């Protein structure tokens, strides 16, 4: 299986790159028409959810900086 890369963009979307499928809660796949890169909305303002349409411009304030999560609970 190839690696899928997700980039958290500052003040923007989640950029997904690689080999992936996106499904709804019932398991139905979205028709991505061969795309291997796309943006997922994380602001809630897109009219094309779950995909980003740029509606976040000026409405999302988050500077993405990677950090370590606490240890996984067992």
CHARMM-style PDB file with segment names, atoms N, HN, CA, C and O in Angstrom:
ATOM      1  N   UNK     1       0.855  -1.182   0.000  1.00  0.00      PROA
ATOM      2  CA  UNK     1       0.000   0.000   0.000  1.00  0.00      PROA
ATOM      3  C   UNK     1       0.900   1.244   0.000  1.00  0.00      PROA
ATOM      4  O   UNK     1       1.876   1.316   0.747  1.00  0.00      PROA
ATOM      5  N   UNK     2       0.559   2.208  -0.839  1.00  0.00      PROA
ATOM      6  HN  UNK     2      -0.233   2.150  -1.446  1.00  0.00      PROA
ATOM      7  CA  UNK     2       1.344   3.436  -0.890  1.00  0.00      PROA
ATOM      8  C   UNK     2       0.949   4.371   0.254  1.00  0.00      PROA
ATOM      9  O   UNK     2      -0.123   4.236   0.845  1.00  0.00      PROA
ATOM     10  N   UNK     3       1.818   5.297   0.545  1.00  0.00      PROA
ATOM     11  HN  UNK     3       2.688   5.406   0.065  1.00  0.00      PROA
ATOM     12  CA  UNK     3       1.587   6.248   1.622  1.00  0.00      PROA
ATOM     13  C   UNK     3       0.698   7.384   1.158  1.00  0.00      PROA
ATOM     14  O   UNK     3       0.882   7.930   0.069  1.00  0.00      PROA
ATOM     15  N   UNK     4      -0.262   7.735   1.990  1.00  0.00      PROA
ATOM     16  HN  UNK     4      -0.411   7.292   2.874  1.00  0.00      PROA
ATOM     17  CA  UNK     4      -1.087   8.913   1.760  1.00  0.00      PROA
ATOM     18  C   UNK     4      -0.546  10.008   2.658  1.00  0.00      PROA
ATOM     19  O   UNK     4      -0.303   9.786   3.844  1.00  0.00      PROA
ATOM     20  N   UNK     5      -0.357  11.195   2.088  1.00  0.00      PROA
ATOM     21  HN  UNK     5      -0.555  11.375   1.125  1.00  0.00      PROA
ATOM     22  CA  UNK     5       0.178  12.319   2.848  1.00  0.00      PROA
ATOM     23  C   UNK     5      -0.939  13.335   3.065  1.00  0.00      PROA
ATOM     24  O   UNK     5      -1.626  13.719   2.119  1.00  0.00      PROA
ATOM     25  N   UNK     6      -1.120  13.768   4.310  1.00  0.00      PROA
ATOM     26  HN  UNK     6      -0.562  13.456   5.079  1.00  0.00      PROA
ATOM     27  CA  UNK     6      -2.095  14.802   4.657  1.00  0.00      PROA
ATOM     28  C   UNK     6      -1.326  15.975   5.236  1.00  0.00      PROA
ATOM     29  O   UNK     6      -0.617  15.836   6.233  1.00  0.00      PROA
ATOM     30  N   UNK     7      -1.471  17.136   4.599  1.00  0.00      PROA
ATOM     31  HN  UNK     7      -2.046  17.249   3.789  1.00  0.00      PROA
ATOM     32  CA  UNK     7      -0.801  18.343   5.049  1.00  0.00      PROA
ATOM     33  C   UNK     7      -1.829  19.281   5.664  1.00  0.00      PROA
ATOM     34  O   UNK     7      -2.819  19.627   5.019  1.00  0.00      PROA
ATOM     35  N   UNK     8      -1.599  19.695   6.911  1.00  0.00      PROA
ATOM     36  HN  UNK     8      -0.795  19.413   7.434  1.00  0.00      PROA
ATOM     37  CA  UNK     8      -2.458  20.667   7.572  1.00  0.00      PROA
ATOM     38  C   UNK     8      -1.953  22.043   7.161  1.00  0.00      PROA
ATOM     39  O   UNK     8      -0.896  22.478   7.617  1.00  0.00      PROA
ATOM     40  N   UNK     9      -2.699  22.726   6.307  1.00  0.00      PROA
ATOM     41  HN  UNK     9      -3.558  22.372   5.937  1.00  0.00      PROA
ATOM     42  CA  UNK     9      -2.299  24.047   5.830  1.00  0.00      PROA
ATOM     43  C   UNK     9      -2.659  25.117   6.857  1.00  0.00      PROA
ATOM     44  O   UNK     9      -3.758  25.109   7.412  1.00  0.00      PROA
ATOM     45  N   UNK    10      -1.734  26.032   7.105  1.00  0.00      PROA
ATOM     46  HN  UNK    10      -0.841  26.038   6.655  1.00  0.00      PROA
ATOM     47  CA  UNK    10      -2.036  27.159   7.985  1.00  0.00      PROA
ATOM     48  C   UNK    10      -3.181  27.957   7.374  1.00  0.00      PROA
ATOM     49  O   UNK    10      -3.173  28.256   6.179  1.00  0.00      PROA
ATOM     50  N   UNK    11      -4.163  28.298   8.198  1.00  0.00      PROA
ATOM     51  HN  UNK    11      -4.170  28.056   9.168  1.00  0.00      PROA
ATOM     52  CA  UNK    11      -5.314  29.098   7.768  1.00  0.00      PROA
ATOM     53  C   UNK    11      -6.027  28.505   6.553  1.00  0.00      PROA
ATOM     54  O   UNK    11      -6.566  29.241   5.727  1.00  0.00      PROA
ATOM     55  N   UNK    12      -6.030  27.179   6.443  1.00  0.00      PROA
ATOM     56  HN  UNK    12      -5.591  26.580   7.114  1.00  0.00      PROA
ATOM     57  CA  UNK    12      -6.644  26.582   5.263  1.00  0.00      PROA
ATOM     58  C   UNK    12      -7.051  25.134   5.431  1.00  0.00      PROA
ATOM     59  O   UNK    12      -7.287  24.646   6.536  1.00  0.00      PROA
ATOM     60  N   UNK    13      -7.124  24.476   4.304  1.00  0.00      PROA
ATOM     61  HN  UNK    13      -6.933  24.872   3.407  1.00  0.00      PROA
ATOM     62  CA  UNK    13      -7.655  23.120   4.207  1.00  0.00      PROA
ATOM     63  C   UNK    13      -6.652  22.055   4.648  1.00  0.00      PROA
ATOM     64  O   UNK    13      -5.506  22.344   4.991  1.00  0.00      PROA
ATOM     65  N   UNK    14      -7.130  20.820   4.624  1.00  0.00      PROA
ATOM     66  HN  UNK    14      -8.061  20.585   4.345  1.00  0.00      PROA
ATOM     67  CA  UNK    14      -6.274  19.654   4.770  1.00  0.00      PROA
ATOM     68  C   UNK    14      -5.984  19.167   3.355  1.00  0.00      PROA
ATOM     69  O   UNK    14      -6.904  18.756   2.647  1.00  0.00      PROA
ATOM     70  N   UNK    15      -4.744  19.206   2.937  1.00  0.00      PROA
ATOM     71  HN  UNK    15      -3.997  19.540   3.512  1.00  0.00      PROA
ATOM     72  CA  UNK    15      -4.359  18.754   1.598  1.00  0.00      PROA
ATOM     73  C   UNK    15      -4.057  17.266   1.668  1.00  0.00      PROA
ATOM     74  O   UNK    15      -3.200  16.839   2.442  1.00  0.00      PROA
ATOM     75  N   UNK    16      -4.760  16.471   0.860  1.00  0.00      PROA
ATOM     76  HN  UNK    16      -5.456  16.817   0.232  1.00  0.00      PROA
ATOM     77  CA  UNK    16      -4.588  15.025   0.834  1.00  0.00      PROA
ATOM     78  C   UNK    16      -3.934  14.656  -0.488  1.00  0.00      PROA
ATOM     79  O   UNK    16      -4.404  15.048  -1.556  1.00  0.00      PROA
ATOM     80  N   UNK    17      -2.840  13.896  -0.409  1.00  0.00      PROA
ATOM     81  HN  UNK    17      -2.457  13.577   0.459  1.00  0.00      PROA
ATOM     82  CA  UNK    17      -2.110  13.484  -1.604  1.00  0.00      PROA
ATOM     83  C   UNK    17      -1.809  11.997  -1.540  1.00  0.00      PROA
ATOM     84  O   UNK    17      -1.465  11.472  -0.481  1.00  0.00      PROA
ATOM     85  N   UNK    18      -1.938  11.323  -2.667  1.00  0.00      PROA
ATOM     86  HN  UNK    18      -2.217  11.749  -3.527  1.00  0.00      PROA
ATOM     87  CA  UNK    18      -1.569   9.912  -2.731  1.00  0.00      PROA
ATOM     88  C   UNK    18      -2.693   9.062  -3.254  1.00  0.00      PROA
ATOM     89  O   UNK    18      -3.521   9.509  -4.048  1.00  0.00      PROA
ATOM     90  N   UNK    19      -2.710   7.832  -2.800  1.00  0.00      PROA
ATOM     91  HN  UNK    19      -2.038   7.469  -2.155  1.00  0.00      PROA
ATOM     92  CA  UNK    19      -3.719   6.854  -3.194  1.00  0.00      PROA
ATOM     93  C   UNK    19      -4.722   6.736  -2.049  1.00  0.00      PROA
ATOM     94  O   UNK    19      -4.381   6.219  -0.985  1.00  0.00      PROA
ATOM     95  N   UNK    20      -5.953   7.209  -2.251  1.00  0.00      PROA
ATOM     96  HN  UNK    20      -6.229   7.629  -3.116  1.00  0.00      PROA
ATOM     97  CA  UNK    20      -6.937   7.226  -1.179  1.00  0.00      PROA
ATOM     98  C   UNK    20      -8.345   7.150  -1.748  1.00  0.00      PROA
ATOM     99  O   UNK    20      -8.568   7.414  -2.930  1.00  0.00      PROA
ATOM    100  N   UNK    21      -9.284   6.789  -0.898  1.00  0.00      PROA
ATOM    101  HN  UNK    21      -9.103   6.575   0.062  1.00  0.00      PROA
ATOM    102  CA  UNK    21     -10.717   6.879  -1.199  1.00  0.00      PROA
ATOM    103  C   UNK    21     -11.339   7.683  -0.071  1.00  0.00      PROA
ATOM    104  O   UNK    21     -10.834   7.681   1.052  1.00  0.00      PROA
ATOM    105  N   UNK    22     -12.430   8.367  -0.366  1.00  0.00      PROA
ATOM    106  HN  UNK    22     -12.841   8.368  -1.277  1.00  0.00      PROA
ATOM    107  CA  UNK    22     -13.188   9.103   0.649  1.00  0.00      PROA
ATOM    108  C   UNK    22     -14.599   8.559   0.603  1.00  0.00      PROA
ATOM    109  O   UNK    22     -15.208   8.481  -0.464  1.00  0.00      PROA
ATOM    110  N   UNK    23     -15.123   8.179   1.771  1.00  0.00      PROA
ATOM    111  HN  UNK    23     -14.628   8.242   2.637  1.00  0.00      PROA
ATOM    112  CA  UNK    23     -16.451   7.583   1.842  1.00  0.00      PROA
ATOM    113  C   UNK    23     -17.343   8.365   2.795  1.00  0.00      PROA
ATOM    114  O   UNK    23     -16.861   9.046   3.700  1.00  0.00      PROA
ATOM    115  N   UNK    24     -18.668   8.256   2.575  1.00  0.00      PROA
ATOM    116  HN  UNK    24     -19.059   7.702   1.839  1.00  0.00      PROA
ATOM    117  CA  UNK    24     -19.634   8.853   3.490  1.00  0.00      PROA
ATOM    118  C   UNK    24     -19.886   7.875   4.644  1.00  0.00      PROA
ATOM    119  O   UNK    24     -19.326   6.779   4.640  1.00  0.00      PROA
ATOM    120  N   UNK    25     -20.719   8.244   5.638  1.00  0.00      PROA
ATOM    121  HN  UNK    25     -21.174   9.134   5.642  1.00  0.00      PROA
ATOM    122  CA  UNK    25     -20.924   7.361   6.794  1.00  0.00      PROA
ATOM    123  C   UNK    25     -21.481   5.974   6.443  1.00  0.00      PROA
ATOM    124  O   UNK    25     -21.327   5.031   7.218  1.00  0.00      PROA
ATOM    125  N   UNK    26     -22.122   5.852   5.281  1.00  0.00      PROA
ATOM    126  HN  UNK    26     -22.247   6.618   4.651  1.00  0.00      PROA
ATOM    127  CA  UNK    26     -22.665   4.562   4.867  1.00  0.00      PROA
ATOM    128  C   UNK    26     -21.648   3.742   4.060  1.00  0.00      PROA
ATOM    129  O   UNK    26     -21.940   2.617   3.657  1.00  0.00      PROA
ATOM    130  N   UNK    27     -20.467   4.299   3.829  1.00  0.00      PROA
ATOM    131  HN  UNK    27     -20.230   5.214   4.156  1.00  0.00      PROA
ATOM    132  CA  UNK    27     -19.429   3.593   3.094  1.00  0.00      PROA
ATOM    133  C   UNK    27     -19.450   3.837   1.598  1.00  0.00      PROA
ATOM    134  O   UNK    27     -18.675   3.223   0.865  1.00  0.00      PROA
ATOM    135  N   UNK    28     -20.326   4.730   1.124  1.00  0.00      PROA
ATOM    136  HN  UNK    28     -20.956   5.229   1.720  1.00  0.00      PROA
ATOM    137  CA  UNK    28     -20.386   5.056  -0.300  1.00  0.00      PROA
ATOM    138  C   UNK    28     -19.218   5.965  -0.657  1.00  0.00      PROA
ATOM    139  O   UNK    28     -18.945   6.940   0.042  1.00  0.00      PROA
ATOM    140  N   UNK    29     -18.525   5.640  -1.754  1.00  0.00      PROA
ATOM    141  HN  UNK    29     -18.747   4.847  -2.322  1.00  0.00      PROA
ATOM    142  CA  UNK    29     -17.370   6.423  -2.173  1.00  0.00      PROA
ATOM    143  C   UNK    29     -17.779   7.675  -2.936  1.00  0.00      PROA
ATOM    144  O   UNK    29     -18.695   7.646  -3.757  1.00  0.00      PROA
ATOM    145  N   UNK    30     -17.083   8.778  -2.653  1.00  0.00      PROA
ATOM    146  HN  UNK    30     -16.338   8.801  -1.986  1.00  0.00      PROA
ATOM    147  CA  UNK    30     -17.207   9.987  -3.459  1.00  0.00      PROA
ATOM    148  C   UNK    30     -16.476   9.734  -4.771  1.00  0.00      PROA
ATOM    149  O   UNK    30     -15.411   9.115  -4.777  1.00  0.00      PROA
ATOM    150  N   UNK    31     -17.034  10.204  -5.879  1.00  0.00      PROA
ATOM    151  HN  UNK    31     -17.898  10.707  -5.874  1.00  0.00      PROA
ATOM    152  CA  UNK    31     -16.394  10.064  -7.177  1.00  0.00      PROA
ATOM    153  C   UNK    31     -15.322  11.127  -7.355  1.00  0.00      PROA
ATOM    154  O   UNK    31     -15.630  12.282  -7.647  1.00  0.00      PROA
ATOM    155  N   UNK    32     -14.079  10.744  -7.181  1.00  0.00      PROA
ATOM    156  HN  UNK    32     -13.828   9.806  -6.943  1.00  0.00      PROA
ATOM    157  CA  UNK    32     -12.974  11.703  -7.211  1.00  0.00      PROA
ATOM    158  C   UNK    32     -12.422  11.908  -8.616  1.00  0.00      PROA
ATOM    159  O   UNK    32     -11.525  12.730  -8.807  1.00  0.00      PROA
ATOM    160  N   UNK    33     -12.931  11.188  -9.589  1.00  0.00      PROA
ATOM    161  HN  UNK    33     -13.659  10.520  -9.433  1.00  0.00      PROA
ATOM    162  CA  UNK    33     -12.559  11.360 -10.994  1.00  0.00      PROA
ATOM    163  C   UNK    33     -11.053  11.293 -11.219  1.00  0.00      PROA
ATOM    164  O   UNK    33     -10.496  12.062 -12.002  1.00  0.00      PROA
ATOM    165  N   UNK    34     -10.403  10.362 -10.523  1.00  0.00      PROA
ATOM    166  HN  UNK    34     -10.855   9.737  -9.887  1.00  0.00      PROA
ATOM    167  CA  UNK    34      -8.977  10.138 -10.727  1.00  0.00      PROA
ATOM    168  C   UNK    34      -8.044  11.083  -9.993  1.00  0.00      PROA
ATOM    169  O   UNK    34      -6.828  11.000 -10.163  1.00  0.00      PROA
ATOM    170  N   UNK    35      -8.588  11.978  -9.180  1.00  0.00      PROA
ATOM    171  HN  UNK    35      -9.576  12.045  -9.042  1.00  0.00      PROA
ATOM    172  CA  UNK    35      -7.727  12.924  -8.463  1.00  0.00      PROA
ATOM    173  C   UNK    35      -6.835  12.190  -7.463  1.00  0.00      PROA
ATOM    174  O   UNK    35      -7.270  11.256  -6.790  1.00  0.00      PROA
ATOM    175  N   UNK    36      -5.595  12.627  -7.380  1.00  0.00      PROA
ATOM    176  HN  UNK    36      -5.241  13.386  -7.926  1.00  0.00      PROA
ATOM    177  CA  UNK    36      -4.658  12.095  -6.391  1.00  0.00      PROA
ATOM    178  C   UNK    36      -4.231  13.181  -5.418  1.00  0.00      PROA
ATOM    179  O   UNK    36      -3.424  12.924  -4.525  1.00  0.00      PROA
ATOM    180  N   UNK    37      -4.762  14.398  -5.574  1.00  0.00      PROA
ATOM    181  HN  UNK    37      -5.418  14.607  -6.299  1.00  0.00      PROA
ATOM    182  CA  UNK    37      -4.527  15.514  -4.662  1.00  0.00      PROA
ATOM    183  C   UNK    37      -5.815  16.314  -4.570  1.00  0.00      PROA
ATOM    184  O   UNK    37      -6.434  16.627  -5.587  1.00  0.00      PROA
ATOM    185  N   UNK    38      -6.216  16.644  -3.351  1.00  0.00      PROA
ATOM    186  HN  UNK    38      -5.713  16.390  -2.525  1.00  0.00      PROA
ATOM    187  CA  UNK    38      -7.379  17.522  -3.157  1.00  0.00      PROA
ATOM    188  C   UNK    38      -7.346  18.122  -1.774  1.00  0.00      PROA
ATOM    189  O   UNK    38      -6.566  17.693  -0.924  1.00  0.00      PROA
ATOM    190  N   UNK    39      -8.194  19.119  -1.538  1.00  0.00      PROA
ATOM    191  HN  UNK    39      -8.828  19.467  -2.229  1.00  0.00      PROA
ATOM    192  CA  UNK    39      -8.283  19.785  -0.249  1.00  0.00      PROA
ATOM    193  C   UNK    39      -9.588  19.445   0.448  1.00  0.00      PROA
ATOM    194  O   UNK    39     -10.655  19.491  -0.164  1.00  0.00      PROA
ATOM    195  N   UNK    40      -9.506  19.106   1.719  1.00  0.00      PROA
ATOM    196  HN  UNK    40      -8.639  19.069   2.216  1.00  0.00      PROA
ATOM    197  CA  UNK    40     -10.693  18.847   2.533  1.00  0.00      PROA
ATOM    198  C   UNK    40     -10.958  20.050   3.430  1.00  0.00      PROA
ATOM    199  O   UNK    40     -10.040  20.591   4.048  1.00  0.00      PROA
ATOM    200  N   UNK    41     -12.207  20.457   3.494  1.00  0.00      PROA
ATOM    201  HN  UNK    41     -12.952  20.017   2.992  1.00  0.00      PROA
ATOM    202  CA  UNK    41     -12.615  21.603   4.299  1.00  0.00      PROA
ATOM    203  C   UNK    41     -12.439  21.293   5.781  1.00  0.00      PROA
ATOM    204  O   UNK    41     -12.755  20.195   6.238  1.00  0.00      PROA
ATOM    205  N   UNK    42     -11.934  22.266   6.520  1.00  0.00      PROA
ATOM    206  HN  UNK    42     -11.677  23.158   6.148  1.00  0.00      PROA
ATOM    207  CA  UNK    42     -11.909  22.127   7.976  1.00  0.00      PROA
ATOM    208  C   UNK    42     -12.481  23.353   8.674  1.00  0.00      PROA
ATOM    209  O   UNK    42     -12.425  23.459   9.899  1.00  0.00      PROA
ATOM    210  N   UNK    43     -13.035  24.286   7.885  1.00  0.00      PROA
ATOM    211  HN  UNK    43     -13.080  24.200   6.890  1.00  0.00      PROA
ATOM    212  CA  UNK    43     -13.615  25.498   8.477  1.00  0.00      PROA
ATOM    213  C   UNK    43     -15.139  25.390   8.591  1.00  0.00      PROA
ATOM    214  O   UNK    43     -15.755  26.095   9.390  1.00  0.00      PROA
ATOM    215  N   UNK    44     -15.741  24.509   7.794  1.00  0.00      PROA
ATOM    216  HN  UNK    44     -15.240  23.936   7.145  1.00  0.00      PROA
ATOM    217  CA  UNK    44     -17.193  24.351   7.816  1.00  0.00      PROA
ATOM    218  C   UNK    44     -17.943  25.311   6.923  1.00  0.00      PROA
ATOM    219  O   UNK    44     -19.173  25.277   6.892  1.00  0.00      PROA
ATOM    220  N   UNK    45     -17.238  26.178   6.183  1.00  0.00      PROA
ATOM    221  HN  UNK    45     -16.239  26.205   6.208  1.00  0.00      PROA
ATOM    222  CA  UNK    45     -17.909  27.189   5.365  1.00  0.00      PROA
ATOM    223  C   UNK    45     -18.061  26.796   3.895  1.00  0.00      PROA
ATOM    224  O   UNK    45     -18.786  27.466   3.158  1.00  0.00      PROA
ATOM    225  N   UNK    46     -17.401  25.737   3.454  1.00  0.00      PROA
ATOM    226  HN  UNK    46     -16.813  25.193   4.052  1.00  0.00      PROA
ATOM    227  CA  UNK    46     -17.443  25.338   2.051  1.00  0.00      PROA
ATOM    228  C   UNK    46     -18.856  24.979   1.619  1.00  0.00      PROA
ATOM    229  O   UNK    46     -19.603  24.361   2.378  1.00  0.00      PROA
ATOM    230  N   UNK    47     -19.220  25.361   0.414  1.00  0.00      PROA
ATOM    231  HN  UNK    47     -18.613  25.863  -0.202  1.00  0.00      PROA
ATOM    232  CA  UNK    47     -20.501  24.952  -0.161  1.00  0.00      PROA
ATOM    233  C   UNK    47     -20.346  23.623  -0.884  1.00  0.00      PROA
ATOM    234  O   UNK    47     -21.303  23.110  -1.464  1.00  0.00      PROA
ATOM    235  N   UNK    48     -19.140  23.068  -0.848  1.00  0.00      PROA
ATOM    236  HN  UNK    48     -18.363  23.486  -0.377  1.00  0.00      PROA
ATOM    237  CA  UNK    48     -18.826  21.820  -1.532  1.00  0.00      PROA
ATOM    238  C   UNK    48     -18.267  20.789  -0.546  1.00  0.00      PROA
ATOM    239  O   UNK    48     -17.418  19.974  -0.910  1.00  0.00      PROA
ATOM    240  N   UNK    49     -18.751  20.828   0.717  1.00  0.00      PROA
ATOM    241  HN  UNK    49     -19.440  21.490   1.013  1.00  0.00      PROA
ATOM    242  CA  UNK    49     -18.247  19.922   1.758  1.00  0.00      PROA
ATOM    243  C   UNK    49     -18.384  18.480   1.298  1.00  0.00      PROA
ATOM    244  O   UNK    49     -19.380  18.143   0.656  1.00  0.00      PROA
ATOM    245  N   UNK    50     -17.437  17.630   1.597  1.00  0.00      PROA
ATOM    246  HN  UNK    50     -16.629  17.904   2.118  1.00  0.00      PROA
ATOM    247  CA  UNK    50     -16.311  17.820   2.501  1.00  0.00      PROA
ATOM    248  C   UNK    50     -15.097  18.459   1.834  1.00  0.00      PROA
ATOM    249  O   UNK    50     -14.031  18.542   2.445  1.00  0.00      PROA
ATOM    250  N   UNK    51     -15.241  18.908   0.603  1.00  0.00      PROA
ATOM    251  HN  UNK    51     -16.107  18.841   0.106  1.00  0.00      PROA
ATOM    252  CA  UNK    51     -14.108  19.457  -0.139  1.00  0.00      PROA
ATOM    253  C   UNK    51     -14.002  20.960   0.052  1.00  0.00      PROA
ATOM    254  O   UNK    51     -15.007  21.652   0.217  1.00  0.00      PROA
ATOM    255  N   UNK    52     -12.777  21.453   0.029  1.00  0.00      PROA
ATOM    256  HN  UNK    52     -11.961  20.891  -0.105  1.00  0.00      PROA
ATOM    257  CA  UNK    52     -12.505  22.877   0.214  1.00  0.00      PROA
ATOM    258  C   UNK    52     -12.848  23.651  -1.051  1.00  0.00      PROA
ATOM    259  O   UNK    52     -12.519  23.217  -2.155  1.00  0.00      PROA
ATOM    260  N   UNK    53     -13.511  24.801  -0.893  1.00  0.00      PROA
ATOM    261  HN  UNK    53     -13.777  25.153   0.004  1.00  0.00      PROA
ATOM    262  CA  UNK    53     -13.779  25.690  -2.029  1.00  0.00      PROA
ATOM    263  C   UNK    53     -13.183  27.081  -1.814  1.00  0.00      PROA
ATOM    264  O   UNK    53     -13.480  28.011  -2.564  1.00  0.00      PROA
ATOM    265  N   UNK    54     -12.340  27.218  -0.784  1.00  0.00      PROA
ATOM    266  HN  UNK    54     -12.099  26.462  -0.175  1.00  0.00      PROA
ATOM    267  CA  UNK    54     -11.683  28.498  -0.514  1.00  0.00      PROA
ATOM    268  C   UNK    54     -12.487  29.443   0.351  1.00  0.00      PROA
ATOM    269  O   UNK    54     -12.046  30.566   0.599  1.00  0.00      PROA
ATOM    270  N   UNK    55     -13.666  29.021   0.825  1.00  0.00      PROA
ATOM    271  HN  UNK    55     -14.023  28.109   0.624  1.00  0.00      PROA
ATOM    272  CA  UNK    55     -14.527  29.889   1.631  1.00  0.00      PROA
ATOM    273  C   UNK    55     -13.881  30.284   2.964  1.00  0.00      PROA
ATOM    274  O   UNK    55     -14.337  31.228   3.609  1.00  0.00      PROA
ATOM    275  N   UNK    56     -12.841  29.582   3.379  1.00  0.00      PROA
ATOM    276  HN  UNK    56     -12.471  28.815   2.855  1.00  0.00      PROA
ATOM    277  CA  UNK    56     -12.169  29.864   4.656  1.00  0.00      PROA
ATOM    278  C   UNK    56     -11.377  31.160   4.624  1.00  0.00      PROA
ATOM    279  O   UNK    56     -11.039  31.694   5.681  1.00  0.00      PROA
ATOM    280  N   UNK    57     -11.074  31.679   3.444  1.00  0.00      PROA
ATOM    281  HN  UNK    57     -11.348  31.245   2.586  1.00  0.00      PROA
ATOM    282  CA  UNK    57     -10.226  32.873   3.346  1.00  0.00      PROA
ATOM    283  C   UNK    57     -10.725  33.989   4.266  1.00  0.00      PROA
ATOM    284  O   UNK    57     -11.840  34.488   4.113  1.00  0.00      PROA
ATOM    285  N   UNK    58      -9.885  34.365   5.215  1.00  0.00      PROA
ATOM    286  HN  UNK    58      -8.980  33.960   5.340  1.00  0.00      PROA
ATOM    287  CA  UNK    58     -10.219  35.412   6.169  1.00  0.00      PROA
ATOM    288  C   UNK    58     -11.064  34.940   7.341  1.00  0.00      PROA
ATOM    289  O   UNK    58     -11.415  35.749   8.200  1.00  0.00      PROA
ATOM    290  N   UNK    59     -11.403  33.646   7.404  1.00  0.00      PROA
ATOM    291  HN  UNK    59     -11.118  32.989   6.706  1.00  0.00      PROA
ATOM    292  CA  UNK    59     -12.268  33.132   8.475  1.00  0.00      PROA
ATOM    293  C   UNK    59     -11.616  32.050   9.337  1.00  0.00      PROA
ATOM    294  O   UNK    59     -12.176  31.645  10.356  1.00  0.00      PROA
ATOM    295  N   UNK    60     -10.459  31.593   8.938  1.00  0.00      PROA
ATOM    296  HN  UNK    60     -10.004  31.921   8.110  1.00  0.00      PROA
ATOM    297  CA  UNK    60      -9.817  30.505   9.667  1.00  0.00      PROA
ATOM    298  C   UNK    60      -8.458  30.993  10.151  1.00  0.00      PROA
ATOM    299  O   UNK    60      -7.633  31.448   9.358  1.00  0.00      PROA
ATOM    300  N   UNK    61      -8.233  30.895  11.457  1.00  0.00      PROA
ATOM    301  HN  UNK    61      -8.903  30.526  12.101  1.00  0.00      PROA
ATOM    302  CA  UNK    61      -6.986  31.367  12.040  1.00  0.00      PROA
ATOM    303  C   UNK    61      -6.308  30.208  12.753  1.00  0.00      PROA
ATOM    304  O   UNK    61      -6.623  29.906  13.904  1.00  0.00      PROA
ATOM    305  N   UNK    62      -5.379  29.565  12.064  1.00  0.00      PROA
ATOM    306  HN  UNK    62      -5.123  29.811  11.129  1.00  0.00      PROA
ATOM    307  CA  UNK    62      -4.644  28.459  12.666  1.00  0.00      PROA
ATOM    308  C   UNK    62      -3.295  28.341  11.988  1.00  0.00      PROA
ATOM    309  O   UNK    62      -3.218  28.115  10.780  1.00  0.00      PROA
ATOM    310  N   UNK    63      -2.233  28.494  12.758  1.00  0.00      PROA
ATOM    311  HN  UNK    63      -2.296  28.678  13.739  1.00  0.00      PROA
ATOM    312  CA  UNK    63      -0.881  28.313  12.250  1.00  0.00      PROA
ATOM    313  C   UNK    63      -0.477  26.870  12.522  1.00  0.00      PROA
ATOM    314  O   UNK    63      -0.277  26.480  13.672  1.00  0.00      PROA
ATOM    315  N   UNK    64      -0.360  26.094  11.474  1.00  0.00      PROA
ATOM    316  HN  UNK    64      -0.522  26.411  10.540  1.00  0.00      PROA
ATOM    317  CA  UNK    64      -0.055  24.671  11.617  1.00  0.00      PROA
ATOM    318  C   UNK    64       1.404  24.457  11.997  1.00  0.00      PROA
ATOM    319  O   UNK    64       2.315  24.845  11.267  1.00  0.00      PROA
ATOM    320  N   UNK    65       1.605  23.839  13.142  1.00  0.00      PROA
ATOM    321  HN  UNK    65       0.865  23.524  13.736  1.00  0.00      PROA
ATOM    322  CA  UNK    65       2.933  23.469  13.615  1.00  0.00      PROA
ATOM    323  C   UNK    65       2.812  22.071  14.204  1.00  0.00      PROA
ATOM    324  O   UNK    65       2.013  21.839  15.112  1.00  0.00      PROA
ATOM    325  N   UNK    66       3.601  21.148  13.690  1.00  0.00      PROA
ATOM    326  HN  UNK    66       4.250  21.336  12.953  1.00  0.00      PROA
ATOM    327  CA  UNK    66       3.521  19.748  14.149  1.00  0.00      PROA
ATOM    328  C   UNK    66       3.940  19.615  15.605  1.00  0.00      PROA
ATOM    329  O   UNK    66       4.805  20.346  16.087  1.00  0.00      PROA
ATOM    330  N   UNK    67       3.312  18.668  16.296  1.00  0.00      PROA
ATOM    331  HN  UNK    67       2.610  18.074  15.904  1.00  0.00      PROA
ATOM    332  CA  UNK    67       3.650  18.380  17.686  1.00  0.00      PROA
ATOM    333  C   UNK    67       3.360  16.915  17.947  1.00  0.00      PROA
ATOM    334  O   UNK    67       2.687  16.261  17.151  1.00  0.00      PROA
ATOM    335  N   UNK    68       3.862  16.397  19.054  1.00  0.00      PROA
ATOM    336  HN  UNK    68       4.409  16.928  19.701  1.00  0.00      PROA
ATOM    337  CA  UNK    68       3.634  14.998  19.432  1.00  0.00      PROA
ATOM    338  C   UNK    68       2.376  14.901  20.293  1.00  0.00      PROA
ATOM    339  O   UNK    68       2.167  15.689  21.215  1.00  0.00      PROA
ATOM    340  N   UNK    69       1.555  13.922  19.967  1.00  0.00      PROA
ATOM    341  HN  UNK    69       1.725  13.282  19.218  1.00  0.00      PROA
ATOM    342  CA  UNK    69       0.391  13.624  20.807  1.00  0.00      PROA
ATOM    343  C   UNK    69       0.863  12.948  22.092  1.00  0.00      PROA
ATOM    344  O   UNK    69       1.953  12.378  22.122  1.00  0.00      PROA
ATOM    345  N   UNK    70       0.048  13.006  23.162  1.00  0.00      PROA
ATOM    346  HN  UNK    70      -0.838  13.470  23.137  1.00  0.00      PROA
ATOM    347  CA  UNK    70       0.420  12.240  24.360  1.00  0.00      PROA
ATOM    348  C   UNK    70       0.371  10.759  24.056  1.00  0.00      PROA
ATOM    349  O   UNK    70      -0.235  10.351  23.066  1.00  0.00      PROA
ATOM    350  N   UNK    71       0.997   9.946  24.889  1.00  0.00      PROA
ATOM    351  HN  UNK    71       1.490  10.278  25.694  1.00  0.00      PROA
ATOM    352  CA  UNK    71       1.008   8.499  24.659  1.00  0.00      PROA
ATOM    353  C   UNK    71      -0.424   7.951  24.512  1.00  0.00      PROA
ATOM    354  O   UNK    71      -1.361   8.420  25.157  1.00  0.00      PROA
ATOM    355  N   UNK    72      -0.549   6.964  23.658  1.00  0.00      PROA
ATOM    356  HN  UNK    72       0.213   6.583  23.134  1.00  0.00      PROA
ATOM    357  CA  UNK    72      -1.839   6.306  23.428  1.00  0.00      PROA
ATOM    358  C   UNK    72      -2.267   5.580  24.681  1.00  0.00      PROA
ATOM    359  O   UNK    72      -1.470   4.889  25.316  1.00  0.00      PROA
ATOM    360  N   UNK    73      -3.537   5.740  25.037  1.00  0.00      PROA
ATOM    361  HN  UNK    73      -4.184   6.300  24.521  1.00  0.00      PROA
ATOM    362  CA  UNK    73      -4.056   5.044  26.223  1.00  0.00      PROA
ATOM    363  C   UNK    73      -4.337   3.593  25.866  1.00  0.00      PROA
ATOM    364  O   UNK    73      -4.831   3.287  24.781  1.00  0.00      PROA
ATOM    365  N   UNK    74      -4.014   2.709  26.795  1.00  0.00      PROA
ATOM    366  HN  UNK    74      -3.613   2.958  27.677  1.00  0.00      PROA
ATOM    367  CA  UNK    74      -4.214   1.284  26.549  1.00  0.00      PROA
ATOM    368  C   UNK    74      -5.460   0.752  27.193  1.00  0.00      PROA
ATOM    369  OT1 UNK    74      -5.759  -0.436  27.071  1.00  0.00      PROA
TER     370      UNK     74
END
